[in-house]
Amino acid sequence: MSQVANHESLGTHGRIWLTVLWTSFLAASGATMVFFAFVDPRPAIEMLAPAAAPPSRTALYSVGFFLFWMIAALSASLTAWLLSAPSRRSSP
């Protein structure tokens, strides 16, 4: 019974934002796997090597994931906003 009360306490906006975050997370996961299957981060590490502490491959994978997540979240947010915006058309 507590799950039903918790689900209802989220409200419409909470469910929309959780849906946006979850779907964008899944899209970013897939995009990261596909992108880094074809792109090796080693040249970026070598380019940044003169810096005091060159990043590891894992750090570049993480940055890439969060960039993909941000892009997917922006796209999903725009879609959610467009779907929830009231139409300005008058009823016949």
PDB file of N, CA, C and O in Angstrom:
ATOM      1  N   MET A   1       0.804  -1.186   0.000  1.00  0.00           N
ATOM      2  CA  MET A   1       0.000   0.000   0.000  1.00  0.00           C
ATOM      3  C   MET A   1       0.856   1.262   0.000  1.00  0.00           C
ATOM      4  O   MET A   1       0.448   2.290  -0.542  1.00  0.00           O
ATOM      5  N   SER A   2       2.040   1.190   0.605  1.00  0.00           N
ATOM      6  CA  SER A   2       2.890   2.375   0.657  1.00  0.00           C
ATOM      7  C   SER A   2       3.445   2.729  -0.723  1.00  0.00           C
ATOM      8  O   SER A   2       3.736   3.894  -0.995  1.00  0.00           O
ATOM      9  N   GLN A   3       3.590   1.730  -1.593  1.00  0.00           N
ATOM     10  CA  GLN A   3       4.072   2.019  -2.940  1.00  0.00           C
ATOM     11  C   GLN A   3       3.053   2.852  -3.710  1.00  0.00           C
ATOM     12  O   GLN A   3       3.430   3.736  -4.478  1.00  0.00           O
ATOM     13  N   VAL A   4       1.783   2.580  -3.513  1.00  0.00           N
ATOM     14  CA  VAL A   4       0.743   3.344  -4.189  1.00  0.00           C
ATOM     15  C   VAL A   4       0.763   4.781  -3.696  1.00  0.00           C
ATOM     16  O   VAL A   4       0.662   5.708  -4.499  1.00  0.00           O
ATOM     17  N   ALA A   5       0.892   4.981  -2.398  1.00  0.00           N
ATOM     18  CA  ALA A   5       0.932   6.333  -1.847  1.00  0.00           C
ATOM     19  C   ALA A   5       2.178   7.067  -2.318  1.00  0.00           C
ATOM     20  O   ALA A   5       2.113   8.258  -2.622  1.00  0.00           O
ATOM     21  N   ASN A   6       3.309   6.379  -2.384  1.00  0.00           N
ATOM     22  CA  ASN A   6       4.549   6.997  -2.842  1.00  0.00           C
ATOM     23  C   ASN A   6       4.444   7.365  -4.320  1.00  0.00           C
ATOM     24  O   ASN A   6       4.899   8.435  -4.724  1.00  0.00           O
ATOM     25  N   HIS A   7       3.852   6.495  -5.123  1.00  0.00           N
ATOM     26  CA  HIS A   7       3.680   6.757  -6.550  1.00  0.00           C
ATOM     27  C   HIS A   7       2.801   7.988  -6.768  1.00  0.00           C
ATOM     28  O   HIS A   7       3.078   8.813  -7.639  1.00  0.00           O
ATOM     29  N   GLU A   8       1.751   8.102  -5.976  1.00  0.00           N
ATOM     30  CA  GLU A   8       0.846   9.244  -6.121  1.00  0.00           C
ATOM     31  C   GLU A   8       1.474  10.523  -5.595  1.00  0.00           C
ATOM     32  O   GLU A   8       1.127  11.610  -6.058  1.00  0.00           O
ATOM     33  N   SER A   9       2.393  10.419  -4.637  1.00  0.00           N
ATOM     34  CA  SER A   9       2.993  11.622  -4.064  1.00  0.00           C
ATOM     35  C   SER A   9       3.987  12.280  -5.027  1.00  0.00           C
ATOM     36  O   SER A   9       4.327  13.451  -4.861  1.00  0.00           O
ATOM     37  N   LEU A  10       4.448  11.537  -6.024  1.00  0.00           N
ATOM     38  CA  LEU A  10       5.361  12.130  -7.004  1.00  0.00           C
ATOM     39  C   LEU A  10       4.678  13.217  -7.815  1.00  0.00           C
ATOM     40  O   LEU A  10       5.280  14.247  -8.118  1.00  0.00           O
ATOM     41  N   GLY A  11       3.455  12.992  -8.157  1.00  0.00           N
ATOM     42  CA  GLY A  11       2.732  13.958  -8.977  1.00  0.00           C
ATOM     43  C   GLY A  11       3.111  13.807 -10.444  1.00  0.00           C
ATOM     44  O   GLY A  11       3.999  13.032 -10.800  1.00  0.00           O
ATOM     45  N   THR A  12       2.437  14.542 -11.261  1.00  0.00           N
ATOM     46  CA  THR A  12       2.655  14.459 -12.703  1.00  0.00           C
ATOM     47  C   THR A  12       4.039  14.947 -13.095  1.00  0.00           C
ATOM     48  O   THR A  12       4.725  14.306 -13.891  1.00  0.00           O
ATOM     49  N   HIS A  13       4.452  16.080 -12.539  1.00  0.00           N
ATOM     50  CA  HIS A  13       5.756  16.641 -12.910  1.00  0.00           C
ATOM     51  C   HIS A  13       6.901  15.741 -12.451  1.00  0.00           C
ATOM     52  O   HIS A  13       7.894  15.589 -13.164  1.00  0.00           O
ATOM     53  N   GLY A  14       6.771  15.151 -11.279  1.00  0.00           N
ATOM     54  CA  GLY A  14       7.808  14.243 -10.793  1.00  0.00           C
ATOM     55  C   GLY A  14       7.961  13.031 -11.684  1.00  0.00           C
ATOM     56  O   GLY A  14       9.078  12.622 -12.002  1.00  0.00           O
ATOM     57  N   ARG A  15       6.833  12.453 -12.089  1.00  0.00           N
ATOM     58  CA  ARG A  15       6.892  11.292 -12.987  1.00  0.00           C
ATOM     59  C   ARG A  15       7.475  11.658 -14.341  1.00  0.00           C
ATOM     60  O   ARG A  15       8.223  10.876 -14.928  1.00  0.00           O
ATOM     61  N   ILE A  16       7.138  12.841 -14.842  1.00  0.00           N
ATOM     62  CA  ILE A  16       7.680  13.277 -16.134  1.00  0.00           C
ATOM     63  C   ILE A  16       9.192  13.421 -16.045  1.00  0.00           C
ATOM     64  O   ILE A  16       9.915  12.943 -16.919  1.00  0.00           O
ATOM     65  N   TRP A  17       9.683  14.088 -14.973  1.00  0.00           N
ATOM     66  CA  TRP A  17      11.122  14.314 -14.847  1.00  0.00           C
ATOM     67  C   TRP A  17      11.888  13.023 -14.593  1.00  0.00           C
ATOM     68  O   TRP A  17      13.004  12.858 -15.085  1.00  0.00           O
ATOM     69  N   LEU A  18      11.298  12.105 -13.829  1.00  0.00           N
ATOM     70  CA  LEU A  18      11.962  10.812 -13.631  1.00  0.00           C
ATOM     71  C   LEU A  18      12.008  10.024 -14.939  1.00  0.00           C
ATOM     72  O   LEU A  18      12.994   9.344 -15.224  1.00  0.00           O
ATOM     73  N   THR A  19      10.949  10.116 -15.726  1.00  0.00           N
ATOM     74  CA  THR A  19      10.937   9.460 -17.032  1.00  0.00           C
ATOM     75  C   THR A  19      11.984  10.066 -17.955  1.00  0.00           C
ATOM     76  O   THR A  19      12.679   9.342 -18.668  1.00  0.00           O
ATOM     77  N   VAL A  20      12.099  11.386 -17.945  1.00  0.00           N
ATOM     78  CA  VAL A  20      13.104  12.069 -18.769  1.00  0.00           C
ATOM     79  C   VAL A  20      14.507  11.620 -18.363  1.00  0.00           C
ATOM     80  O   VAL A  20      15.323  11.288 -19.223  1.00  0.00           O
ATOM     81  N   LEU A  21      14.789  11.607 -17.072  1.00  0.00           N
ATOM     82  CA  LEU A  21      16.122  11.218 -16.604  1.00  0.00           C
ATOM     83  C   LEU A  21      16.431   9.749 -16.905  1.00  0.00           C
ATOM     84  O   LEU A  21      17.550   9.422 -17.302  1.00  0.00           O
ATOM     85  N   TRP A  22      15.454   8.867 -16.720  1.00  0.00           N
ATOM     86  CA  TRP A  22      15.700   7.449 -16.953  1.00  0.00           C
ATOM     87  C   TRP A  22      15.910   7.156 -18.442  1.00  0.00           C
ATOM     88  O   TRP A  22      16.844   6.439 -18.804  1.00  0.00           O
ATOM     89  N   THR A  23      15.062   7.695 -19.293  1.00  0.00           N
ATOM     90  CA  THR A  23      15.218   7.421 -20.719  1.00  0.00           C
ATOM     91  C   THR A  23      16.493   8.048 -21.274  1.00  0.00           C
ATOM     92  O   THR A  23      17.147   7.467 -22.140  1.00  0.00           O
ATOM     93  N   SER A  24      16.845   9.232 -20.775  1.00  0.00           N
ATOM     94  CA  SER A  24      18.086   9.848 -21.243  1.00  0.00           C
ATOM     95  C   SER A  24      19.304   9.090 -20.728  1.00  0.00           C
ATOM     96  O   SER A  24      20.327   9.045 -21.411  1.00  0.00           O
ATOM     97  N   PHE A  25      19.219   8.494 -19.541  1.00  0.00           N
ATOM     98  CA  PHE A  25      20.291   7.654 -19.022  1.00  0.00           C
ATOM     99  C   PHE A  25      20.493   6.440 -19.923  1.00  0.00           C
ATOM    100  O   PHE A  25      21.626   6.093 -20.256  1.00  0.00           O
ATOM    101  N   LEU A  26      19.399   5.795 -20.315  1.00  0.00           N
ATOM    102  CA  LEU A  26      19.500   4.629 -21.196  1.00  0.00           C
ATOM    103  C   LEU A  26      20.055   5.014 -22.565  1.00  0.00           C
ATOM    104  O   LEU A  26      20.877   4.291 -23.129  1.00  0.00           O
ATOM    105  N   ALA A  27      19.614   6.137 -23.095  1.00  0.00           N
ATOM    106  CA  ALA A  27      20.124   6.594 -24.388  1.00  0.00           C
ATOM    107  C   ALA A  27      21.607   6.930 -24.300  1.00  0.00           C
ATOM    108  O   ALA A  27      22.368   6.610 -25.213  1.00  0.00           O
ATOM    109  N   ALA A  28      22.026   7.570 -23.212  1.00  0.00           N
ATOM    110  CA  ALA A  28      23.445   7.907 -23.034  1.00  0.00           C
ATOM    111  C   ALA A  28      24.293   6.656 -22.876  1.00  0.00           C
ATOM    112  O   ALA A  28      25.426   6.612 -23.356  1.00  0.00           O
ATOM    113  N   SER A  29      23.764   5.649 -22.214  1.00  0.00           N
ATOM    114  CA  SER A  29      24.502   4.391 -22.068  1.00  0.00           C
ATOM    115  C   SER A  29      24.750   3.754 -23.428  1.00  0.00           C
ATOM    116  O   SER A  29      25.867   3.333 -23.729  1.00  0.00           O
ATOM    117  N   GLY A  30      23.713   3.685 -24.243  1.00  0.00           N
ATOM    118  CA  GLY A  30      23.869   3.118 -25.584  1.00  0.00           C
ATOM    119  C   GLY A  30      24.790   3.951 -26.457  1.00  0.00           C
ATOM    120  O   GLY A  30      25.628   3.408 -27.177  1.00  0.00           O
ATOM    121  N   ALA A  31      24.641   5.254 -26.398  1.00  0.00           N
ATOM    122  CA  ALA A  31      25.494   6.134 -27.215  1.00  0.00           C
ATOM    123  C   ALA A  31      26.954   6.019 -26.798  1.00  0.00           C
ATOM    124  O   ALA A  31      27.843   6.035 -27.649  1.00  0.00           O
ATOM    125  N   THR A  32      27.209   5.906 -25.509  1.00  0.00           N
ATOM    126  CA  THR A  32      28.581   5.763 -25.026  1.00  0.00           C
ATOM    127  C   THR A  32      29.200   4.459 -25.509  1.00  0.00           C
ATOM    128  O   THR A  32      30.355   4.436 -25.936  1.00  0.00           O
ATOM    129  N   MET A  33      28.438   3.379 -25.442  1.00  0.00           N
ATOM    130  CA  MET A  33      28.961   2.084 -25.897  1.00  0.00           C
ATOM    131  C   MET A  33      29.287   2.113 -27.388  1.00  0.00           C
ATOM    132  O   MET A  33      30.345   1.646 -27.811  1.00  0.00           O
ATOM    133  N   VAL A  34      28.375   2.660 -28.174  1.00  0.00           N
ATOM    134  CA  VAL A  34      28.601   2.706 -29.624  1.00  0.00           C
ATOM    135  C   VAL A  34      29.747   3.649 -29.968  1.00  0.00           C
ATOM    136  O   VAL A  34      30.602   3.302 -30.783  1.00  0.00           O
ATOM    137  N   PHE A  35      29.782   4.834 -29.363  1.00  0.00           N
ATOM    138  CA  PHE A  35      30.811   5.818 -29.668  1.00  0.00           C
ATOM    139  C   PHE A  35      32.199   5.291 -29.322  1.00  0.00           C
ATOM    140  O   PHE A  35      33.112   5.363 -30.145  1.00  0.00           O
ATOM    141  N   PHE A  36      32.364   4.764 -28.118  1.00  0.00           N
ATOM    142  CA  PHE A  36      33.683   4.317 -27.711  1.00  0.00           C
ATOM    143  C   PHE A  36      34.055   2.947 -28.270  1.00  0.00           C
ATOM    144  O   PHE A  36      35.183   2.492 -28.078  1.00  0.00           O
ATOM    145  N   ALA A  37      33.138   2.287 -28.953  1.00  0.00           N
ATOM    146  CA  ALA A  37      33.498   1.075 -29.687  1.00  0.00           C
ATOM    147  C   ALA A  37      34.303   1.439 -30.934  1.00  0.00           C
ATOM    148  O   ALA A  37      35.103   0.640 -31.420  1.00  0.00           O
ATOM    149  N   PHE A  38      34.082   2.657 -31.449  1.00  0.00           N
ATOM    150  CA  PHE A  38      34.765   3.092 -32.659  1.00  0.00           C
ATOM    151  C   PHE A  38      35.811   4.176 -32.430  1.00  0.00           C
ATOM    152  O   PHE A  38      36.676   4.380 -33.282  1.00  0.00           O
ATOM    153  N   VAL A  39      35.751   4.869 -31.307  1.00  0.00           N
ATOM    154  CA  VAL A  39      36.678   5.973 -31.030  1.00  0.00           C
ATOM    155  C   VAL A  39      37.537   5.597 -29.822  1.00  0.00           C
ATOM    156  O   VAL A  39      37.023   5.265 -28.754  1.00  0.00           O
ATOM    157  N   ASP A  40      38.848   5.659 -30.015  1.00  0.00           N
ATOM    158  CA  ASP A  40      39.786   5.364 -28.926  1.00  0.00           C
ATOM    159  C   ASP A  40      40.179   6.678 -28.245  1.00  0.00           C
ATOM    160  O   ASP A  40      40.575   7.621 -28.930  1.00  0.00           O
ATOM    161  N   PRO A  41      40.081   6.764 -26.926  1.00  0.00           N
ATOM    162  CA  PRO A  41      40.420   8.019 -26.252  1.00  0.00           C
ATOM    163  C   PRO A  41      41.932   8.257 -26.101  1.00  0.00           C
ATOM    164  O   PRO A  41      42.334   9.294 -25.574  1.00  0.00           O
ATOM    165  N   ARG A  42      42.765   7.327 -26.547  1.00  0.00           N
ATOM    166  CA  ARG A  42      44.213   7.487 -26.389  1.00  0.00           C
ATOM    167  C   ARG A  42      44.754   8.765 -27.043  1.00  0.00           C
ATOM    168  O   ARG A  42      45.573   9.436 -26.414  1.00  0.00           O
ATOM    169  N   PRO A  43      44.352   9.146 -28.261  1.00  0.00           N
ATOM    170  CA  PRO A  43      44.856  10.413 -28.822  1.00  0.00           C
ATOM    171  C   PRO A  43      44.506  11.634 -27.965  1.00  0.00           C
ATOM    172  O   PRO A  43      45.298  12.573 -27.871  1.00  0.00           O
ATOM    173  N   ALA A  44      43.343  11.624 -27.351  1.00  0.00           N
ATOM    174  CA  ALA A  44      42.977  12.741 -26.476  1.00  0.00           C
ATOM    175  C   ALA A  44      43.867  12.753 -25.236  1.00  0.00           C
ATOM    176  O   ALA A  44      44.247  13.819 -24.751  1.00  0.00           O
ATOM    177  N   ILE A  45      44.194  11.582 -24.731  1.00  0.00           N
ATOM    178  CA  ILE A  45      45.085  11.501 -23.568  1.00  0.00           C
ATOM    179  C   ILE A  45      46.469  12.008 -23.940  1.00  0.00           C
ATOM    180  O   ILE A  45      47.093  12.736 -23.168  1.00  0.00           O
ATOM    181  N   GLU A  46      46.949  11.629 -25.116  1.00  0.00           N
ATOM    182  CA  GLU A  46      48.271  12.079 -25.558  1.00  0.00           C
ATOM    183  C   GLU A  46      48.288  13.587 -25.811  1.00  0.00           C
ATOM    184  O   GLU A  46      49.299  14.246 -25.564  1.00  0.00           O
ATOM    185  N   MET A  47      47.189  14.129 -26.295  1.00  0.00           N
ATOM    186  CA  MET A  47      47.115  15.562 -26.534  1.00  0.00           C
ATOM    187  C   MET A  47      47.119  16.325 -25.200  1.00  0.00           C
ATOM    188  O   MET A  47      47.668  17.423 -25.115  1.00  0.00           O
ATOM    189  N   LEU A  48      46.513  15.746 -24.172  1.00  0.00           N
ATOM    190  CA  LEU A  48      46.449  16.386 -22.862  1.00  0.00           C
ATOM    191  C   LEU A  48      47.630  16.014 -21.967  1.00  0.00           C
ATOM    192  O   LEU A  48      47.705  16.464 -20.823  1.00  0.00           O
ATOM    193  N   ALA A  49      48.559  15.190 -22.482  1.00  0.00           N
ATOM    194  CA  ALA A  49      49.680  14.706 -21.678  1.00  0.00           C
ATOM    195  C   ALA A  49      50.581  15.811 -21.135  1.00  0.00           C
ATOM    196  O   ALA A  49      51.073  15.667 -20.015  1.00  0.00           O
ATOM    197  N   PRO A  50      50.830  16.911 -21.860  1.00  0.00           N
ATOM    198  CA  PRO A  50      51.678  17.951 -21.267  1.00  0.00           C
ATOM    199  C   PRO A  50      51.093  18.568 -19.993  1.00  0.00           C
ATOM    200  O   PRO A  50      51.814  19.233 -19.248  1.00  0.00           O
ATOM    201  N   ALA A  51      49.829  18.363 -19.738  1.00  0.00           N
ATOM    202  CA  ALA A  51      49.220  18.884 -18.513  1.00  0.00           C
ATOM    203  C   ALA A  51      49.822  18.166 -17.303  1.00  0.00           C
ATOM    204  O   ALA A  51      50.445  17.113 -17.441  1.00  0.00           O
ATOM    205  N   ALA A  52      49.631  18.735 -16.147  1.00  0.00           N
ATOM    206  CA  ALA A  52      50.226  18.198 -14.922  1.00  0.00           C
ATOM    207  C   ALA A  52      49.765  16.766 -14.645  1.00  0.00           C
ATOM    208  O   ALA A  52      50.578  15.907 -14.304  1.00  0.00           O
ATOM    209  N   ALA A  53      48.492  16.513 -14.786  1.00  0.00           N
ATOM    210  CA  ALA A  53      47.972  15.169 -14.527  1.00  0.00           C
ATOM    211  C   ALA A  53      47.104  14.738 -15.704  1.00  0.00           C
ATOM    212  O   ALA A  53      45.941  15.134 -15.786  1.00  0.00           O
ATOM    213  N   PRO A  54      47.642  13.940 -16.611  1.00  0.00           N
ATOM    214  CA  PRO A  54      46.833  13.507 -17.758  1.00  0.00           C
ATOM    215  C   PRO A  54      45.672  12.626 -17.295  1.00  0.00           C
ATOM    216  O   PRO A  54      45.829  11.819 -16.378  1.00  0.00           O
ATOM    217  N   PRO A  55      44.523  12.778 -17.921  1.00  0.00           N
ATOM    218  CA  PRO A  55      43.366  11.975 -17.507  1.00  0.00           C
ATOM    219  C   PRO A  55      43.527  10.516 -17.919  1.00  0.00           C
ATOM    220  O   PRO A  55      44.245  10.197 -18.867  1.00  0.00           O
ATOM    221  N   SER A  56      42.859   9.658 -17.205  1.00  0.00           N
ATOM    222  CA  SER A  56      42.875   8.239 -17.549  1.00  0.00           C
ATOM    223  C   SER A  56      41.784   7.967 -18.589  1.00  0.00           C
ATOM    224  O   SER A  56      40.946   8.824 -18.869  1.00  0.00           O
ATOM    225  N   ARG A  57      41.814   6.774 -19.145  1.00  0.00           N
ATOM    226  CA  ARG A  57      40.762   6.396 -20.098  1.00  0.00           C
ATOM    227  C   ARG A  57      39.401   6.389 -19.426  1.00  0.00           C
ATOM    228  O   ARG A  57      38.404   6.819 -20.007  1.00  0.00           O
ATOM    229  N   THR A  58      39.372   5.898 -18.200  1.00  0.00           N
ATOM    230  CA  THR A  58      38.110   5.842 -17.467  1.00  0.00           C
ATOM    231  C   THR A  58      37.527   7.235 -17.267  1.00  0.00           C
ATOM    232  O   THR A  58      36.314   7.418 -17.365  1.00  0.00           O
ATOM    233  N   ALA A  59      38.370   8.207 -16.992  1.00  0.00           N
ATOM    234  CA  ALA A  59      37.887   9.572 -16.819  1.00  0.00           C
ATOM    235  C   ALA A  59      37.285  10.101 -18.119  1.00  0.00           C
ATOM    236  O   ALA A  59      36.255  10.775 -18.094  1.00  0.00           O
ATOM    237  N   LEU A  60      37.913   9.803 -19.246  1.00  0.00           N
ATOM    238  CA  LEU A  60      37.365  10.261 -20.526  1.00  0.00           C
ATOM    239  C   LEU A  60      36.083   9.520 -20.883  1.00  0.00           C
ATOM    240  O   LEU A  60      35.176  10.104 -21.475  1.00  0.00           O
ATOM    241  N   TYR A  61      35.998   8.233 -20.528  1.00  0.00           N
ATOM    242  CA  TYR A  61      34.746   7.509 -20.727  1.00  0.00           C
ATOM    243  C   TYR A  61      33.635   8.141 -19.891  1.00  0.00           C
ATOM    244  O   TYR A  61      32.503   8.273 -20.356  1.00  0.00           O
ATOM    245  N   SER A  62      33.954   8.526 -18.678  1.00  0.00           N
ATOM    246  CA  SER A  62      32.959   9.139 -17.787  1.00  0.00           C
ATOM    247  C   SER A  62      32.510  10.497 -18.316  1.00  0.00           C
ATOM    248  O   SER A  62      31.316  10.796 -18.324  1.00  0.00           O
ATOM    249  N   VAL A  63      33.451  11.313 -18.753  1.00  0.00           N
ATOM    250  CA  VAL A  63      33.105  12.624 -19.311  1.00  0.00           C
ATOM    251  C   VAL A  63      32.232  12.444 -20.552  1.00  0.00           C
ATOM    252  O   VAL A  63      31.243  13.155 -20.730  1.00  0.00           O
ATOM    253  N   GLY A  64      32.603  11.494 -21.404  1.00  0.00           N
ATOM    254  CA  GLY A  64      31.796  11.228 -22.593  1.00  0.00           C
ATOM    255  C   GLY A  64      30.393  10.787 -22.249  1.00  0.00           C
ATOM    256  O   GLY A  64      29.432  11.223 -22.884  1.00  0.00           O
ATOM    257  N   PHE A  65      30.257   9.915 -21.238  1.00  0.00           N
ATOM    258  CA  PHE A  65      28.930   9.464 -20.812  1.00  0.00           C
ATOM    259  C   PHE A  65      28.095  10.637 -20.324  1.00  0.00           C
ATOM    260  O   PHE A  65      26.934  10.772 -20.710  1.00  0.00           O
ATOM    261  N   PHE A  66      28.670  11.488 -19.479  1.00  0.00           N
ATOM    262  CA  PHE A  66      27.894  12.607 -18.947  1.00  0.00           C
ATOM    263  C   PHE A  66      27.538  13.627 -20.029  1.00  0.00           C
ATOM    264  O   PHE A  66      26.486  14.263 -19.952  1.00  0.00           O
ATOM    265  N   LEU A  67      28.388  13.789 -21.022  1.00  0.00           N
ATOM    266  CA  LEU A  67      28.029  14.662 -22.144  1.00  0.00           C
ATOM    267  C   LEU A  67      26.866  14.081 -22.945  1.00  0.00           C
ATOM    268  O   LEU A  67      25.932  14.796 -23.307  1.00  0.00           O
ATOM    269  N   PHE A  68      26.933  12.776 -23.219  1.00  0.00           N
ATOM    270  CA  PHE A  68      25.821  12.127 -23.918  1.00  0.00           C
ATOM    271  C   PHE A  68      24.543  12.193 -23.081  1.00  0.00           C
ATOM    272  O   PHE A  68      23.456  12.384 -23.627  1.00  0.00           O
ATOM    273  N   TRP A  69      24.666  12.034 -21.760  1.00  0.00           N
ATOM    274  CA  TRP A  69      23.494  12.088 -20.890  1.00  0.00           C
ATOM    275  C   TRP A  69      22.881  13.483 -20.905  1.00  0.00           C
ATOM    276  O   TRP A  69      21.659  13.628 -20.925  1.00  0.00           O
ATOM    277  N   MET A  70      23.728  14.507 -20.895  1.00  0.00           N
ATOM    278  CA  MET A  70      23.233  15.876 -20.926  1.00  0.00           C
ATOM    279  C   MET A  70      22.489  16.152 -22.241  1.00  0.00           C
ATOM    280  O   MET A  70      21.418  16.759 -22.234  1.00  0.00           O
ATOM    281  N   ILE A  71      23.050  15.712 -23.348  1.00  0.00           N
ATOM    282  CA  ILE A  71      22.408  15.927 -24.650  1.00  0.00           C
ATOM    283  C   ILE A  71      21.080  15.177 -24.720  1.00  0.00           C
ATOM    284  O   ILE A  71      20.082  15.721 -25.192  1.00  0.00           O
ATOM    285  N   ALA A  72      21.069  13.932 -24.253  1.00  0.00           N
ATOM    286  CA  ALA A  72      19.836  13.144 -24.282  1.00  0.00           C
ATOM    287  C   ALA A  72      18.791  13.723 -23.331  1.00  0.00           C
ATOM    288  O   ALA A  72      17.601  13.719 -23.646  1.00  0.00           O
ATOM    289  N   ALA A  73      19.221  14.220 -22.174  1.00  0.00           N
ATOM    290  CA  ALA A  73      18.278  14.816 -21.223  1.00  0.00           C
ATOM    291  C   ALA A  73      17.677  16.098 -21.784  1.00  0.00           C
ATOM    292  O   ALA A  73      16.485  16.352 -21.610  1.00  0.00           O
ATOM    293  N   LEU A  74      18.484  16.900 -22.451  1.00  0.00           N
ATOM    294  CA  LEU A  74      17.947  18.118 -23.071  1.00  0.00           C
ATOM    295  C   LEU A  74      16.924  17.776 -24.144  1.00  0.00           C
ATOM    296  O   LEU A  74      15.880  18.419 -24.248  1.00  0.00           O
ATOM    297  N   SER A  75      17.230  16.768 -24.932  1.00  0.00           N
ATOM    298  CA  SER A  75      16.310  16.348 -25.985  1.00  0.00           C
ATOM    299  C   SER A  75      15.008  15.799 -25.393  1.00  0.00           C
ATOM    300  O   SER A  75      13.921  16.147 -25.854  1.00  0.00           O
ATOM    301  N   ALA A  76      15.117  14.953 -24.385  1.00  0.00           N
ATOM    302  CA  ALA A  76      13.929  14.375 -23.759  1.00  0.00           C
ATOM    303  C   ALA A  76      13.125  15.445 -23.024  1.00  0.00           C
ATOM    304  O   ALA A  76      11.895  15.397 -23.015  1.00  0.00           O
ATOM    305  N   SER A  77      13.811  16.413 -22.408  1.00  0.00           N
ATOM    306  CA  SER A  77      13.111  17.503 -21.721  1.00  0.00           C
ATOM    307  C   SER A  77      12.312  18.351 -22.706  1.00  0.00           C
ATOM    308  O   SER A  77      11.174  18.733 -22.433  1.00  0.00           O
ATOM    309  N   LEU A  78      12.918  18.638 -23.843  1.00  0.00           N
ATOM    310  CA  LEU A  78      12.207  19.407 -24.855  1.00  0.00           C
ATOM    311  C   LEU A  78      10.991  18.642 -25.354  1.00  0.00           C
ATOM    312  O   LEU A  78       9.928  19.228 -25.556  1.00  0.00           O
ATOM    313  N   THR A  79      11.139  17.345 -25.552  1.00  0.00           N
ATOM    314  CA  THR A  79      10.013  16.520 -25.988  1.00  0.00           C
ATOM    315  C   THR A  79       8.912  16.514 -24.945  1.00  0.00           C
ATOM    316  O   THR A  79       7.739  16.664 -25.286  1.00  0.00           O
ATOM    317  N   ALA A  80       9.273  16.342 -23.668  1.00  0.00           N
ATOM    318  CA  ALA A  80       8.276  16.335 -22.597  1.00  0.00           C
ATOM    319  C   ALA A  80       7.577  17.682 -22.503  1.00  0.00           C
ATOM    320  O   ALA A  80       6.367  17.742 -22.288  1.00  0.00           O
ATOM    321  N   TRP A  81       8.329  18.758 -22.661  1.00  0.00           N
ATOM    322  CA  TRP A  81       7.736  20.091 -22.598  1.00  0.00           C
ATOM    323  C   TRP A  81       6.756  20.305 -23.755  1.00  0.00           C
ATOM    324  O   TRP A  81       5.667  20.845 -23.564  1.00  0.00           O
ATOM    325  N   LEU A  82       7.152  19.878 -24.947  1.00  0.00           N
ATOM    326  CA  LEU A  82       6.269  20.041 -26.104  1.00  0.00           C
ATOM    327  C   LEU A  82       5.007  19.194 -25.975  1.00  0.00           C
ATOM    328  O   LEU A  82       3.932  19.614 -26.401  1.00  0.00           O
ATOM    329  N   LEU A  83       5.132  18.006 -25.391  1.00  0.00           N
ATOM    330  CA  LEU A  83       3.958  17.153 -25.227  1.00  0.00           C
ATOM    331  C   LEU A  83       3.024  17.657 -24.133  1.00  0.00           C
ATOM    332  O   LEU A  83       1.816  17.432 -24.203  1.00  0.00           O
ATOM    333  N   SER A  84       3.567  18.334 -23.124  1.00  0.00           N
ATOM    334  CA  SER A  84       2.727  18.786 -22.021  1.00  0.00           C
ATOM    335  C   SER A  84       2.216  20.210 -22.201  1.00  0.00           C
ATOM    336  O   SER A  84       1.358  20.661 -21.443  1.00  0.00           O
ATOM    337  N   ALA A  85       2.734  20.917 -23.192  1.00  0.00           N
ATOM    338  CA  ALA A  85       2.275  22.294 -23.412  1.00  0.00           C
ATOM    339  C   ALA A  85       0.849  22.278 -23.949  1.00  0.00           C
ATOM    340  O   ALA A  85       0.532  21.505 -24.853  1.00  0.00           O
ATOM    341  N   PRO A  86      -0.013  23.130 -23.394  1.00  0.00           N
ATOM    342  CA  PRO A  86      -1.393  23.155 -23.895  1.00  0.00           C
ATOM    343  C   PRO A  86      -1.434  23.712 -25.319  1.00  0.00           C
ATOM    344  O   PRO A  86      -0.666  24.605 -25.677  1.00  0.00           O
ATOM    345  N   SER A  87      -2.318  23.180 -26.096  1.00  0.00           N
ATOM    346  CA  SER A  87      -2.411  23.650 -27.474  1.00  0.00           C
ATOM    347  C   SER A  87      -3.175  24.974 -27.495  1.00  0.00           C
ATOM    348  O   SER A  87      -4.082  25.195 -26.693  1.00  0.00           O
ATOM    349  N   ARG A  88      -2.799  25.833 -28.411  1.00  0.00           N
ATOM    350  CA  ARG A  88      -3.426  27.157 -28.524  1.00  0.00           C
ATOM    351  C   ARG A  88      -4.596  27.142 -29.509  1.00  0.00           C
ATOM    352  O   ARG A  88      -5.271  28.152 -29.705  1.00  0.00           O
ATOM    353  N   ARG A  89      -4.822  25.985 -30.120  1.00  0.00           N
ATOM    354  CA  ARG A  89      -5.911  25.887 -31.072  1.00  0.00           C
ATOM    355  C   ARG A  89      -7.248  25.919 -30.355  1.00  0.00           C
ATOM    356  O   ARG A  89      -7.423  25.274 -29.322  1.00  0.00           O
ATOM    357  N   SER A  90      -8.165  26.650 -30.891  1.00  0.00           N
ATOM    358  CA  SER A  90      -9.495  26.690 -30.265  1.00  0.00           C
ATOM    359  C   SER A  90     -10.307  25.495 -30.745  1.00  0.00           C
ATOM    360  O   SER A  90     -10.133  25.010 -31.863  1.00  0.00           O
ATOM    361  N   SER A  91     -11.187  25.039 -29.884  1.00  0.00           N
ATOM    362  CA  SER A  91     -12.036  23.905 -30.233  1.00  0.00           C
ATOM    363  C   SER A  91     -13.133  24.344 -31.187  1.00  0.00           C
ATOM    364  O   SER A  91     -13.668  25.443 -31.040  1.00  0.00           O
ATOM    365  N   PRO A  92     -13.485  23.506 -32.169  1.00  0.00           N
ATOM    366  CA  PRO A  92     -14.554  23.883 -33.120  1.00  0.00           C
ATOM    367  C   PRO A  92     -15.922  23.792 -32.496  1.00  0.00           C
ATOM    368  O   PRO A  92     -16.922  24.074 -33.157  1.00  0.00           O
TER     369      PRO A  92
END
